[in-house]
Amino acid sequence: MPVGPVLASDPNLVIRPSSDADVPAMVDIYAHHIRRGVGDVGDFEEDPLHPDDLKKRRKAMRKKRLPHLVADRDGVVAGYAYAVPFRKRPAYRYTLKHSIYVHHEHLHAGIGRRLLPALIEACAAGGYRQMIGYIDAKNEASLRLHEACGFVRVGLLPAVGYKFGRWSDSVMVQCALGSGSSDQPGAWRRSVETVVAEHEWGDALAHRAGVDFPGDRLA
């Protein structure tokens, strides 16, 4: 499998909605990260993810028209990303919380710079207005990636996680989607499948913050 840097026009990399066939690969990616610590943006879990549980989560997200994407690199799932409601209260219905995981053999190859902008665009197209993420404060690569994609640091939660014998700080990041808070929210728009089919996720979208993306620095 290719493990070098990803180019914006790399035909070997496709961002697409996940399927049940991708579940085993996603479970393996997740299992590696919970064994080694928080390598990307996600929940600070310790228990392995069961394939049936992931299938149920995907099904629930599809019902809510929420994106669940994979980075398919030459037929191999090199990473995945998704978004869920930030909170259950109706007042928060236009805000999402996201997670992104990259296969450990594809870290620093530019997978994240293609996957995260695709997730942002899919969420914006769904009518959502804000995206929230929580990142391990020591994960500098992920923090750089998010800031380059338009996220800003809005908070620091000191020592909220404890795993592998150490306390972990969590950085809260936020990105405005679409027109953000500049106007009233409207009706839902395009589906995730339509958005993904219409775009080739590359540097043009990832450069929304005007920042370059060297493939050897970002997750």
KEDOTOR-226980 format. One record per atom (N, C-alpha, C, O, CB): residue in three letters; x, y, z. Coordinates in pm, whole numbers, padded with zeros to 5 digits, always signed. Glycine has a CB too. Layout:
KEDOTOR-226980
AlaXYZ...
end
This chain:
KEDOTOR-226980
Met+00085-00119+00000Met+00000+00000+00000Met+00088+00124+00000Met+00196+00122+00059Met-00096+00001+00122Pro+00043+00234-00066Pro+00123+00356-00065Pro+00120+00421+00070Pro+00015+00431+00133Pro+00074+00453-00172Val+00237+00467+00115Val+00243+00532+00246Val+00315+00666+00239Val+00342+00727+00343Val+00311+00442+00347Gly+00347+00713+00119Gly+00415+00841+00105Gly+00318+00957+00117Gly+00199+00937+00140Gly+00488+00848-00027Pro+00369+01081+00101Pro+00284+01199+00108Pro+00174+01196+00003Pro+00194+01146-00107Pro+00367+01325+00091Val+00057+01248+00038Val-00057+01253-00051Val-00058+01386-00124Val-00044+01491-00062Val-00189+01231+00026Leu-00076+01383-00256Leu-00090+01504-00334Leu-00237+01538-00348Leu-00323+01451-00337Leu-00024+01489-00472Ala-00267+01668-00373Ala-00406+01712-00385Ala-00478+01638-00496Ala-00598+01613-00486Ala-00412+01861-00410Ser-00405+01602-00603Ser-00466+01535-00717Ser-00436+01386-00720Ser-00455+01321-00823Ser-00420+01599-00846Asp-00391+01331-00610Asp-00352+01190-00602Asp-00471+01102-00638Asp-00568+01098-00562Asp-00299+01156-00462Pro-00466+01029-00751Pro-00580+00945-00790Pro-00596+00823-00700Pro-00700+00757-00704Pro-00564+00900-00933Asn-00495+00793-00620Asn-00504+00678-00531Asn-00585+00705-00407Asn-00622+00612-00335Asn-00366+00633-00492Leu-00614+00833-00379Leu-00688+00869-00258Leu-00826+00922-00294Leu-00839+01016-00372Leu-00611+00973-00176Val-00927+00860-00236Val-01066+00900-00259Val-01133+00921-00124Val-01125+00835-00037Val-01143+00795-00343Ile-01199+01036-00107Ile-01280+01059+00012Ile-01423+01022-00024Ile-01478+01074-00121Ile-01270+01208+00061Arg-01482+00934+00054Arg-01617+00886+00023Arg-01692+00853+00152Arg-01630+00837+00257Arg-01612+00763-00069Pro-01826+00842+00144Pro-01901+00797+00261Pro-01859+00655+00298Pro-01833+00573+00210Pro-02054+00803+00233Ser-01854+00626+00425Ser-01817+00492+00470Ser-01929+00393+00440Ser-02044+00432+00418Ser-01783+00491+00620Ser-01894+00266+00441Ser-01992+00159+00423Ser-01967+00052+00529Ser-01865+00055+00598Ser-01984+00098+00280Asp-02059-00041+00540Asp-02040-00150+00636Asp-01915-00231+00604Asp-01853-00289+00693Asp-02163-00242+00637Ala-01877-00235+00477Ala-01756-00309+00438Ala-01630-00247+00495Ala-01527-00314+00507Ala-01746-00317+00286Asp-01637-00118+00531Asp-01521-00049+00588Asp-01508-00069+00738Asp-01406-00032+00797Asp-01529+00098+00558Val-01609-00126+00801Val-01612-00135+00947Val-01491-00207+01005Val-01431-00154+01099Val-01738-00206+00991Pro-01450-00325+00955Pro-01333-00390+01014Pro-01208-00302+01012Pro-01133-00299+01110Pro-01304-00520+00941Ala-01185-00232+00902Ala-01067-00145+00894Ala-01077-00029+00992Ala-00977+00007+01054Ala-01050-00091+00751Met-01196+00028+01006Met-01213+00140+01099Met-01196+00094+01243Met-01139+00166+01325Met-01352+00204+01081Val-01243-00026+01273Val-01226-00081+01408Val-01078-00100+01439Val-01034-00070+01550Val-01302-00215+01422Asp-01002-00149+01342Asp-00858-00168+01361Asp-00787-00034+01384Asp-00700-00024+01471Asp-00796-00240+01240Ile-00823+00067+01307Ile-00763+00200+01325Ile-00792+00253+01464Ile-00703+00304+01532Ile-00816+00299+01219Tyr-00916+00239+01506Tyr-00957+00289+01637Tyr-00885+00213+01749Tyr-00839+00273+01846Tyr-01109+00277+01655Ala-00875+00081+01733Ala-00811-00002+01835Ala-00665+00039+01855Ala-00617+00042+01968Ala-00819-00150+01797His-00596+00069+01747His-00456+00112+01758His-00446+00240+01840His-00358+00252+01925His-00394+00133+01619His-00535+00335+01816His-00526+00463+01884His-00561+00453+02033His-00500+00521+02115His-00617+00563+01818Ile-00657+00369+02068Ile-00689+00360+02211Ile-00582+00281+02286Ile-00568+00297+02408Ile-00826+00294+02231Arg-00506+00196+02214Arg-00395+00126+02280Arg-00275+00218+02301Arg-00200+00203+02397Arg-00352+00005+02197Arg-00258+00313+02211Arg-00140+00399+02214Arg-00167+00537+02272Arg-00073+00612+02300Arg-00085+00414+02075Gly-00293+00571+02291Gly-00325+00705+02337Gly-00405+00779+02233Gly-00437+00723+02128Gly-00199+00783+02373Val-00436+00904+02259Val-00517+00984+02167Val-00426+01041+02059Val-00353+01137+02083Val-00591+01098+02242Gly-00430+00981+01940Gly-00345+01027+01833Gly-00412+01128+01742Gly-00343+01204+01673Gly-00301+00912+01752Asp-00543+01132+01741Asp-00617+01224+01657Asp-00726+01289+01741Asp-00716+01291+01864Asp-00676+01153+01532Val-00828+01339+01677Val-00938+01401+01751Val-01045+01297+01773Val-01094+01237+01677Val-00995+01525+01675Gly-01082+01273+01896Gly-01185+01176+01925Gly-01212+01167+02073Gly-01161+01248+02151Gly-01148+01041+01870Asp-01291+01069+02111Asp-01323+01050+02251Asp-01210+00975+02321Asp-01145+00890+02261Asp-01456+00975+02267Phe-01188+01008+02447Phe-01080+00948+02525Phe-01129+00816+02582Phe-01141+00801+02704Phe-01032+01044+02639Glu-01158+00720+02494Glu-01210+00591+02537Glu-01095+00495+02565Glu-00981+00517+02523Glu-01305+00533+02431Glu-01129+00387+02637Glu-01029+00285+02668Glu-01072+00148+02622Glu-00989+00058+02608Glu-01002+00283+02817Asp-01201+00129+02597Asp-01251-00002+02558Asp-01251-00017+02406Asp-01280+00079+02334Asp-01392-00023+02613Pro-01220-00137+02356Pro-01224-00161+02212Pro-01364-00138+02156Pro-01464-00155+02226Pro-01177-00304+02180Leu-01370-00099+02031Leu-01497-00075+01963Leu-01540-00203+01892Leu-01465-00257+01811Leu-01486+00043+01863His-01660-00252+01923His-01711-00373+01859His-01766-00339+01722His-01832-00236+01706His-01820-00441+01948Pro-01742-00423+01621Pro-01792-00393+01486Pro-01942-00367+01481Pro-01987-00277+01409Pro-01760-00507+01395Asp-02021-00443+01556Asp-02166-00422+01555Asp-02203-00285+01611Asp-02298-00222+01565Asp-02236-00532+01634Asp-02127-00240+01710Asp-02154-00107+01767Asp-02126+00002+01664Asp-02201+00098+01653Asp-02068-00084+01893Leu-02018-00014+01589Leu-01986+00085+01487Leu-02091+00085+01376Leu-02127+00191+01325Leu-01847+00057+01427Lys-02140-00032+01340Lys-02245-00038+01238Lys-02371+00034+01285Lys-02437+00103+01208Lys-02277-00184+01204Lys-02403+00017+01413Lys-02521+00085+01468Lys-02500+00236+01468Lys-02593+00312+01438Lys-02551+00035+01610Arg-02380+00279+01502Arg-02351+00423+01503Arg-02365+00481+01362Arg-02422+00588+01344Arg-02210+00450+01558Arg-02311+00410+01264Arg-02321+00456+01126Arg-02466+00466+01083Arg-02505+00564+01019Arg-02245+00361+01033Lys-02545+00367+01117Lys-02686+00367+01080Lys-02759+00485+01142Lys-02840+00551+01077Lys-02753+00236+01122Ala-02729+00512+01269Ala-02793+00625+01338Ala-02752+00757+01274Ala-02834+00848+01261Ala-02756+00625+01487Met-02625+00769+01233Met-02579+00893+01169Met-02646+00913+01034Met-02682+01026+00998Met-02428+00890+01152Arg-02662+00806+00959Arg-02725+00818+00828Arg-02869+00865+00841Arg-02917+00944+00760Arg-02721+00684+00754Lys-02938+00817+00944Lys-03076+00860+00966Lys-03084+01009+00993Lys-03182+01076+00957Lys-03139+00782+01082Lys-02980+01061+01058Lys-02977+01204+01091Lys-02905+01287+00983Lys-02884+01407+01001Lys-02908+01225+01226Arg-02868+01222+00872Arg-02799+01289+00761Arg-02666+01349+00807Arg-02627+01457+00764Arg-02888+01400+00702Leu-02598+01277+00893Leu-02467+01321+00941Leu-02356+01249+00864Leu-02371+01131+00831Leu-02453+01294+01094Pro-02246+01317+00834Pro-02140+01256+00754Pro-02056+01156+00832Pro-02020+01179+00948Pro-02051+01363+00697His-02024+01047+00767His-01931+00947+00819His-01844+00908+00701His-01886+00827+00617His-02005+00821+00885Leu-01723+00964+00692Leu-01640+00954+00572Leu-01516+00870+00596Leu-01466+00859+00708Leu-01601+01091+00525Val-01466+00811+00488Val-01338+00740+00493Val-01245+00796+00387Val-01290+00846+00283Val-01358+00587+00473Ala-01116+00788+00414Ala-01013+00818+00315Ala-00967+00684+00259Ala-00898+00608+00326Ala-00892+00900+00378Asp-01005+00657+00136Asp-00974+00531+00069Asp-00850+00553-00017Asp-00854+00624-00117Asp-01095+00480-00018Arg-00739+00492+00024Arg-00612+00509-00048Arg-00575+00380-00118Arg-00522+00286-00058Arg-00500+00552+00049Asp-00602+00378-00247Asp-00571+00260-00328Asp-00638+00135-00271Asp-00577+00028-00267Asp-00420+00241-00337Gly-00764+00151-00229Gly-00841+00038-00177Gly-00823+00009-00030Gly-00885-00083+00023Gly-00806-00082-00253Val-00738+00087+00037Val-00714+00069+00181Val-00772+00188+00256Val-00751+00303+00217Val-00561+00054+00210Val-00844+00161+00365Val-00897+00269+00447Val-00783+00329+00528Val-00734+00267+00623Val-01012+00217+00541Ala-00741+00450+00490Ala-00627+00515+00555Ala-00670+00608+00667Ala-00585+00660+00740Ala-00548+00594+00453Gly-00799+00628+00683Gly-00850+00713+00790Gly-01000+00729+00778Gly-01059+00696+00675Gly-00782+00850+00788Tyr-01060+00780+00883Tyr-01204+00807+00877Tyr-01238+00922+00969Tyr-01164+00954+01063Tyr-01286+00681+00915Ala-01352+00984+00941Ala-01395+01100+01018Ala-01547+01107+01017Ala-01612+01063+00923Ala-01333+01231+00961Tyr-01601+01163+01124Tyr-01746+01175+01133Tyr-01782+01288+01228Tyr-01696+01342+01298Tyr-01811+01043+01180Ala-01909+01323+01228Ala-01958+01428+01317Ala-02089+01384+01381Ala-02171+01318+01317Ala-01977+01562+01241Val-02106+01421+01506Val-02227+01388+01582Val-02278+01516+01647Val-02205+01614+01656Val-02198+01277+01690Pro-02404+01516+01694Pro-02454+01636+01762Pro-02366+01675+01880Pro-02322+01589+01956Pro-02598+01613+01810Phe-02340+01804+01893Phe-02257+01854+02002Phe-02323+01827+02137Phe-02257+01781+02230Phe-02232+02004+01985Arg-02451+01855+02147Arg-02529+01825+02266Arg-02670+01786+02224Arg-02712+01814+02111Arg-02532+01946+02363Lys-02744+01723+02313Lys-02876+01671+02279Lys-02985+01777+02282Lys-03088+01760+02216Lys-02912+01560+02372Arg-02967+01884+02356Arg-03070+01987+02367Arg-03098+02049+02230Arg-03006+02073+02152Arg-03028+02095+02468Pro-03227+02076+02200Pro-03263+02131+02068Pro-03190+02260+02031Pro-03163+02284+01914Pro-03410+02156+02063Ala-03159+02341+02130Ala-03093+02469+02102Ala-02956+02450+02037Ala-02904+02543+01974Ala-03079+02550+02230Tyr-02896+02332+02053Tyr-02763+02306+01997Tyr-02769+02230+01864Tyr-02668+02176+01819Tyr-02680+02226+02097Arg-02885+02226+01801Arg-02904+02139+01685Arg-02822+02179+01562Arg-02809+02099+01469Arg-03049+02137+01649Tyr-02768+02300+01559Tyr-02687+02341+01445Tyr-02537+02329+01472Tyr-02455+02378+01394Tyr-02721+02485+01407Thr-02502+02265+01582Thr-02361+02249+01620Thr-02325+02102+01629Thr-02399+02022+01685Thr-02332+02320+01755Leu-02210+02066+01573Leu-02163+01928+01570Leu-02029+01914+01641Leu-01953+02011+01654Leu-02152+01878+01426Lys-02002+01793+01686Lys-01872+01757+01744Lys-01813+01648+01654Lys-01881+01551+01622Lys-01885+01708+01895His-01688+01664+01615His-01632+01571+01518His-01520+01487+01577His-01463+01519+01681His-01582+01646+01398Ser-01490+01378+01508Ser-01377+01292+01539Ser-01308+01256+01409Ser-01373+01239+01305Ser-01422+01163+01617Ile-01176+01244+01414Ile-01099+01204+01296Ile-00986+01112+01340Ile-00915+01141+01436Ile-01042+01329+01221Tyr-00971+01001+01270Tyr-00868+00902+01301Tyr-00794+00866+01173Tyr-00856+00840+01070Tyr-00930+00775+01367Val-00662+00865+01180Val-00579+00830+01065Val-00501+00702+01098Val-00446+00688+01207Val-00481+00946+01028His-00497+00611+01003His-00422+00486+01021His-00276+00518+01056His-00215+00607+00997His-00428+00398+00892His-00222+00445+01153His-00088+00479+01202His+00020+00467+01094His+00124+00532+01103His-00052+00390+01319Glu-00004+00384+00992Glu+00094+00372+00885Glu+00083+00485+00783Glu+00166+00497+00693Glu+00077+00238+00815His-00020+00569+00797His-00042+00679+00704His-00032+00814+00773His-00067+00916+00714His-00177+00666+00636Leu+00014+00817+00897Leu+00033+00944+00965Leu+00139+01027+00894Leu+00234+00973+00838Leu+00072+00921+01112His+00121+01160+00897His+00216+01255+00837His+00226+01239+00685His+00324+01282+00624His+00353+01237+00899Ala+00124+01178+00625Ala+00122+01161+00479Ala+00022+01255+00413Ala+00006+01252+00291Ala+00089+01017+00443Gly-00045+01339+00492Gly-00140+01433+00436Gly-00282+01382+00427Gly-00367+01446+00364Gly-00096+01473+00302Ile-00311+01267+00489Ile-00447+01214+00486Ile-00544+01311+00554Ile-00652+01339+00502Ile-00454+01075+00555Gly-00504+01363+00668Gly-00591+01454+00743Gly-00625+01580+00667Gly-00735+01633+00681Gly-00527+01490+00872Arg-00531+01629+00586Arg-00555+01754+00513Arg-00657+01736+00403Arg-00713+01834+00354Arg-00423+01807+00454Arg-00684+01612+00362Arg-00789+01583+00265Arg-00919+01545+00334Arg-01028+01580+00289Arg-00746+01472+00169Leu-00907+01472+00445Leu-01025+01419+00512Leu-01100+01526+00591Leu-01222+01533+00584Leu-00985+01307+00604Leu-01028+01609+00666Leu-01095+01708+00750Leu-01169+01814+00668Leu-01283+01845+00702Leu-00993+01776+00839Pro-01110+01872+00562Pro-01187+01967+00481Pro-01312+01905+00419Pro-01414+01973+00406Pro-01100+02023+00373Ala-01304+01777+00381Ala-01422+01710+00327Ala-01532+01701+00431Ala-01650+01722+00400Ala-01385+01570+00277Leu-01494+01670+00554Leu-01593+01663+00662Leu-01655+01800+00688Leu-01776+01811+00706Leu-01528+01608+00790Ile-01572+01904+00689Ile-01621+02040+00711Ile-01723+02077+00604Ile-01830+02128+00635Ile-01505+02140+00711Glu-01688+02051+00478Glu-01777+02088+00368Glu-01908+02010+00373Glu-02015+02066+00347Glu-01707+02063+00234Ala-01901+01881+00406Ala-02022+01800+00415Ala-02114+01850+00525Ala-02236+01852+00508Ala-01986+01654+00438Cys-02056+01888+00638Cys-02137+01939+00749Cys-02199+02074+00714Cys-02315+02100+00747Cys-02052+01952+00876Ala-02123+02160+00649Ala-02175+02290+00608Ala-02288+02274+00509Ala-02388+02346+00515Ala-02063+02377+00548Ala-02273+02180+00416Ala-02376+02157+00316Ala-02504+02104+00378Ala-02612+02119+00321Ala-02326+02062+00210Gly-02492+02041+00494Gly-02610+01990+00564Gly-02684+02095+00643Gly-02786+02066+00704Gly-02570+01880+00655Gly-02633+02219+00643Gly-02701+02327+00713Gly-02650+02354+00853Gly-02704+02439+00923Gly-02844+02298+00720Tyr-02547+02282+00894Tyr-02491+02305+01028Tyr-02403+02429+01027Tyr-02350+02468+00923Tyr-02410+02181+01075Arg-02388+02493+01143Arg-02322+02623+01149Arg-02193+02625+01231Arg-02111+02714+01212Arg-02415+02723+01205Gln-02172+02529+01321Gln-02051+02528+01403Gln-02003+02384+01420Gln-02083+02291+01427Gln-02077+02594+01542Met-01870+02368+01427Met-01811+02236+01453Met-01712+02249+01568Met-01629+02340+01571Met-01741+02180+01325Ile-01723+02156+01662Ile-01640+02155+01782Ile-01552+02031+01782Ile-01594+01924+01739Ile-01727+02160+01910Gly-01429+02046+01830Gly-01342+01931+01846Gly-01262+01942+01974Gly-01237+02052+02023Gly-01248+01917+01727Tyr-01221+01828+02028Tyr-01136+01823+02147Tyr-01009+01747+02111Tyr-01015+01634+02064Tyr-01211+01756+02268Ile-00894+01809+02134Ile-00766+01753+02092Ile-00671+01745+02210Ile-00660+01839+02289Ile-00704+01837+01979Asp-00603+01632+02223Asp-00499+01619+02325Asp-00399+01733+02307Asp-00348+01754+02197Asp-00428+01479+02315Ala-00371+01805+02414Ala-00285+01924+02405Ala-00145+01892+02354Ala-00076+01980+02304Ala-00275+01990+02541Lys-00102+01766+02365Lys+00032+01729+02318Lys+00033+01688+02171Lys+00139+01661+02114Lys+00086+01616+02402Asn-00084+01683+02110Asn-00091+01642+01970Asn-00076+01764+01879Asn-00173+01815+01824Asn-00226+01569+01941Glu+00047+01810+01865Glu+00074+01932+01789Glu+00037+01919+01642Glu-00010+02015+01581Glu+00220+01969+01802Ala+00057+01801+01584Ala+00025+01782+01442Ala-00124+01803+01418Ala-00162+01869+01321Ala+00067+01642+01395Ser-00207+01747+01505Ser-00351+01763+01489Ser-00394+01907+01512Ser-00483+01958+01443Ser-00426+01670+01584Leu-00333+01974+01609Leu-00365+02114+01634Leu-00329+02200+01512Leu-00406+02289+01475Leu-00291+02165+01759Arg-00214+02174+01450Arg-00175+02250+01331Arg-00272+02225+01216Arg-00312+02317+01145Arg-00033+02213+01288Leu-00310+02099+01200Leu-00404+02064+01093Leu-00535+02139+01111Leu-00586+02198+01015Leu-00429+01913+01092His-00589+02137+01231His-00718+02201+01255His-00710+02353+01236His-00800+02414+01179His-00768+02169+01394Glu-00604+02412+01284Glu-00590+02557+01267Glu-00575+02594+01120Glu-00626+02697+01077Glu-00468+02608+01347Ala-00506+02511+01043Ala-00491+02536+00901Ala-00624+02522+00826Ala-00643+02584+00721Ala-00389+02442+00841Cys-00713+02442+00879Cys-00844+02421+00816Cys-00950+02517+00869Cys-01068+02501+00838Cys-00889+02278+00838Gly-00911+02616+00948Gly-01005+02719+00990Gly-01052+02711+01133Gly-01131+02795+01176Gly-01120+02714+00904Phe-01006+02612+01208Phe-01044+02602+01349Phe-00963+02702+01433Phe-00850+02736+01399Phe-01022+02458+01402Val-01023+02748+01541Val-00953+02833+01637Val-00962+02767+01774Val-01058+02697+01805Val-01013+02978+01639Arg-00861+02792+01856Arg-00862+02740+01992Arg-00953+02828+02078Arg-00933+02949+02087Arg-00717+02734+02052Val-01051+02766+02139Val-01148+02843+02219Val-01145+02805+02366Val-01216+02866+02447Val-01287+02823+02164Gly-01066+02706+02402Gly-01061+02668+02543Gly-00956+02563+02572Gly-00914+02488+02483Gly-01194+02619+02588Leu-00913+02558+02697Leu-00820+02456+02745Leu-00878+02393+02870Leu-00912+02463+02965Leu-00678+02516+02773Leu-00889+02260+02869Leu-00940+02186+02983Leu-00824+02111+03047Leu-00787+02004+02999Leu-01055+02088+02940Pro-00765+02164+03152Pro-00647+02102+03212Pro-00679+01970+03283Pro-00777+01961+03358Pro-00582+02198+03310Ala-00596+01870+03259Ala-00600+01744+03334Ala-00739+01680+03339Ala-00780+01631+03444Ala-00552+01766+03474Val-00811+01681+03226Val-00944+01620+03224Val-00940+01473+03186Val-01038+01401+03204Val-01035+01695+03128Gly-00827+01427+03132Gly-00814+01287+03096Gly-00700+01221+03171Gly-00599+01285+03203Gly-00792+01274+02946Tyr-00716+01093+03200Tyr-00609+01017+03266Tyr-00600+00882+03197Tyr-00695+00804+03199Tyr-00635+01001+03420Lys-00485+00855+03138Lys-00466+00729+03066Lys-00317+00701+03055Lys-00237+00793+03035Lys-00532+00734+02927Phe-00281+00573+03066Phe-00141+00532+03056Phe-00053+00605+03157Phe+00061+00640+03127Phe-00090+00557+02915Gly-00106+00627+03275Gly-00028+00683+03384Gly-00001+00831+03375Gly+00089+00881+03443Gly+00098+00614+03391Arg-00075+00903+03294Arg-00053+01047+03287Arg-00185+01122+03274Arg-00283+01070+03221Arg+00039+01081+03169Trp-00185+01245+03324Trp-00297+01335+03307Trp-00284+01405+03172Trp-00174+01440+03130Trp-00305+01439+03423Ser-00396+01425+03106Ser-00395+01487+02974Ser-00482+01612+02971Ser-00596+01611+03018Ser-00442+01388+02868Asp-00427+01719+02915Asp-00506+01840+02890Asp-00576+01825+02756Asp-00527+01758+02665Asp-00415+01968+02892Ser-00691+01888+02744Ser-00767+01883+02620Ser-00789+02024+02568Ser-00833+02112+02642Ser-00903+01811+02642Val-00758+02044+02441Val-00779+02174+02377Val-00911+02169+02300Val-00934+02079+02220Val-00660+02210+02281Met-00998+02266+02326Met-01125+02276+02256Met-01107+02369+02136Met-01062+02482+02151Met-01238+02328+02350Val-01143+02319+02018Val-01131+02399+01896Val-01268+02413+01831Val-01356+02329+01850Val-01029+02335+01797Gln-01285+02520+01755Gln-01415+02548+01695Gln-01397+02606+01555Gln-01305+02684+01530Gln-01497+02646+01783Cys-01487+02567+01465Cys-01484+02616+01328Cys-01625+02655+01286Cys-01719+02577+01301Cys-01426+02510+01232Ala-01641+02777+01235Ala-01771+02820+01181Ala-01794+02751+01047Ala-01703+02743+00965Ala-01777+02975+01167Leu-01916+02703+01025Leu-01952+02637+00901Leu-02043+02728+00820Leu-02130+02796+00875Leu-02022+02502+00929Gly-02023+02730+00690Gly-02107+02814+00605Gly-02097+02960+00645Gly-01988+03016+00655Gly-02251+02767+00611Ser-02214+03021+00668Ser-02217+03162+00709Ser-02209+03178+00859Ser-02223+03290+00910Ser-02342+03228+00657Gly-02187+03069+00931Gly-02169+03077+01076Gly-02288+03140+01145Gly-02402+03100+01123Gly-02045+03154+01109Ser-02260+03240+01228Ser-02366+03306+01304Ser-02407+03440+01242Ser-02471+03521+01309Ser-02321+03328+01448Ser-02370+03463+01116Ser-02399+03592+01053Ser-02543+03608+01009Ser-02587+03719+00980Ser-02309+03612+00935Asp-02618+03497+01004Asp-02759+03505+00967Asp-02836+03392+01033Asp-02779+03312+01107Asp-02777+03500+00813Gln-02966+03387+01007Gln-03051+03285+01067Gln-03032+03152+00994Gln-03012+03150+00872Gln-03199+03329+01063Pro-03038+03041+01067Pro-03026+02910+01000Pro-03145+02886+00909Pro-03257+02929+00938Pro-03014+02797+01103Gly-03120+02815+00799Gly-03227+02786+00705Gly-03257+02638+00699Gly-03223+02562+00790Gly-03190+02836+00567Ala-03322+02598+00590Ala-03358+02457+00573Ala-03234+02375+00540Ala-03134+02428+00491Ala-03465+02441+00462Trp-03243+02244+00568Trp-03132+02155+00533Trp-03111+02155+00383Trp-03205+02173+00305Trp-03158+02012+00585Arg-02989+02135+00344Arg-02955+02142+00203Arg-02919+02005+00147Arg-02999+01912+00156Arg-02840+02239+00181Arg-02800+01992+00091Arg-02766+01871+00017Arg-02727+01755+00109Arg-02686+01774+00224Arg-02653+01900-00078Ser-02739+01635+00055Ser-02701+01516+00131Ser-02550+01499+00129Ser-02481+01558+00045Ser-02769+01391+00074Val-02499+01418+00221Val-02355+01391+00227Val-02307+01328+00097Val-02203+01366+00044Val-02322+01299+00346Glu-02384+01232+00045Glu-02344+01163-00077Glu-02331+01260-00194Glu-02238+01249-00274Glu-02444+01052-00111Thr-02425+01355-00203Thr-02421+01453-00312Thr-02299+01543-00301Thr-02231+01569-00400Thr-02548+01538-00312Val-02271+01589-00180Val-02156+01678-00159Val-02027+01607-00195Val-01943+01663-00265Val-02151+01726-00013Val-02010+01484-00148Val-01886+01410-00174Val-01871+01381-00323Val-01760+01388-00376Val-01885+01279-00095Ala-01982+01349-00390Ala-01976+01317-00533Ala-01937+01438-00617Ala-01879+01422-00725Ala-02109+01263-00579Glu-01969+01558-00570Glu-01946+01679-00649Glu-01806+01737-00633Glu-01767+01824-00709Glu-02046+01783-00611His-01730+01689-00534His-01603+01754-00504His-01486+01657-00513His-01498+01537-00487His-01608+01815-00367Glu-01371+01714-00550Glu-01243+01647-00532Glu-01173+01720-00420Glu-01133+01835-00437Glu-01156+01645-00666Trp-01158+01655-00307Trp-01106+01723-00189Trp-00957+01741-00201Trp-00882+01644-00191Trp-01141+01647-00062Gly-00912+01863-00222Gly-00770+01890-00239Gly-00729+02018-00171Gly-00799+02069-00084Gly-00735+01896-00384Asp-00614+02070-00212Asp-00557+02187-00147Asp-00642+02311-00163Asp-00637+02400-00077Asp-00420+02213-00200Ala-00721+02321-00270Ala-00803+02441-00289Ala-00901+02458-00174Ala-00922+02570-00127Ala-00879+02433-00422Leu-00960+02347-00128Leu-01052+02355-00015Leu-00975+02362+00115Leu-01012+02436+00206Leu-01147+02236-00015Ala-00868+02284+00125Ala-00792+02280+00249Ala-00724+02413+00278Ala-00691+02441+00393Ala-00690+02170+00245His-00702+02493+00178His-00634+02621+00196His-00730+02731+00237His-00699+02849+00221His-00562+02661+00070Arg-00847+02696+00289Arg-00946+02797+00326Arg-00890+02896+00427Arg-00937+03010+00435Arg-01071+02729+00383Ala-00790+02854+00504Ala-00729+02946+00600Ala-00602+03011+00545Ala-00537+03088+00615Ala-00697+02872+00729Gly-00568+02981+00419Gly-00450+03041+00359Gly-00320+02988+00413Gly-00220+03059+00415Gly-00455+03188+00378Val-00319+02861+00458Val-00200+02803+00519Val-00156+02684+00436Val-00238+02604+00392Val-00227+02760+00666Asp-00026+02671+00415Asp+00027+02560+00337Asp+00023+02433+00419Asp+00016+02436+00542Asp+00171+02590+00292Phe+00026+02318+00347Phe+00014+02188+00412Phe+00128+02096+00373Phe+00109+02011+00286Phe-00118+02125+00376Pro+00245+02107+00433Pro+00350+02010+00407Pro+00308+01872+00457Pro+00271+01856+00573Pro+00482+02052+00472Gly+00314+01773+00368Gly+00261+01642+00403Gly+00333+01573+00516Gly+00276+01483+00578Gly+00263+01556+00285Asp+00456+01611+00544Asp+00530+01539+00648Asp+00507+01599+00787Asp+00568+01555+00884Asp+00679+01538+00616Arg+00420+01701+00798Arg+00400+01763+00929Arg+00262+01735+00987Arg+00243+01741+01109Arg+00421+01911+00919Leu+00167+01705+00901Leu+00030+01696+00949Leu-00019+01554+00949Leu+00024+01470+00870Leu-00061+01782+00864Ala-00112+01528+01041Ala-00167+01394+01053Ala-00249+01360+00930Ala-00304+01250+00921Ala-00253+01380+01180
end
